[in-house]
């Protein structure tokens, strides 16, 4: 097992819609996808974003794409046009999730 950031085993794409953000995680291999499917739960993502996500986190599986999609409700302080927070956009949430550290079996980590 190795403690690694998701950026070593996955890609991300994210965006915003109103007061919520959408974070897609694309596993670099089918083996990593299976691991993330079992371990990267909505609860794990909610805990990772606990300081900014005040609503529910929903997870959707896309096994044909080796991807997981997360919707973070109430995570943008009212949305880009409503909040006084500078740059309150969901575009950075993908990179934020890629900094999550997980214990991943060595054999699944790409060389």
N, C-alpha and C positions, 0 to 999 in steps of 0.2 A: 504494500500500500504506500502511496505517496500523497502528500497533501499538496494539491496543485490548484491554481486558479482555473476557472472554466475556460479562460482565453486560450489555454494550452490544448484543449480538447474540443472546442466548439467555436462557432461564429455566432454573431447576434445582429439583429436588425430591430429597430424600435421606432416608434412614432407616438403621436398624441392625437387624441380626439376629445375635445372638450376638456373635462376634468380627469380623464383617465389616460393611461398609457398602455401601449401594446408592445410586448417584448417577445420576439421570436428567437429561439435558440436552435441552431442547426448543428447537430453532432458531426464531427469530422469522420466518424466511422460508424457502421451499424452496431458494433459492440459498445461504443460509447453511448449511442442512442438508447440501447437497452438498459445500460447502467443509469442514465439520466431519467429514463422513464420510471424506474423504480425508486430513485433517490432524490430527484429534483422536483419536489412536490410543491403545491401551492403554498403550503405552510412554511417550507424552507424559504421560498421567495418572499413571502410576507415578512418573515423574520429578518431577512436580509435588507428589506426596504422599510423596516418598521418606523424609521424617522421621517419618512415622506409619504408612505402609503397608509391612509387612514380608512380605506374601504376594503372591500373583499378582493381577494386575488383568485381568479379563475384560471384553470389550466385546460388546454386543449391539446390532444395528441395528434400528430400527423405522421404516423409510422412510415407511410410511403415516401416521405421527404426526410426521414430521420430527424424530425423537428418537434419541438414543443412550443406552444404559444401561450403566453400569459397575459391576462388583462388585469391591470392594477387600477382598481377604481379609487377615486378620490386621492389621486397622487400628484396633482399638479396645482394645488392651491387655488382652484377655481378655473384653471385653464390659462393659456397664454395671454388672452386678452382681458382676463378678469383680475389677475393677481398683481400684486406689487413686487413679487419675487422676480428678480432679474433672470431672464432666460429660463422661465419655467416651462420647458418643453420636454416631451417624452423621448426625444431623440437620443439623449444621453443615458437613458435607463438601460439600454442594451449593453453599453460599455460598463455601466455600474454592475450589472448582473455578471458580466464576464470576470469581474474581480472577486466574485464569490469563491471561497476556497472549499474544496471537498477532498475527502480521502477516497482516492480512486485506485483500484488495483493496477499494479505496475504494468501488467500485460496489456492493458487497454490504452495506455498512454502512447500516442504516436511518437516515433523516434525523431 
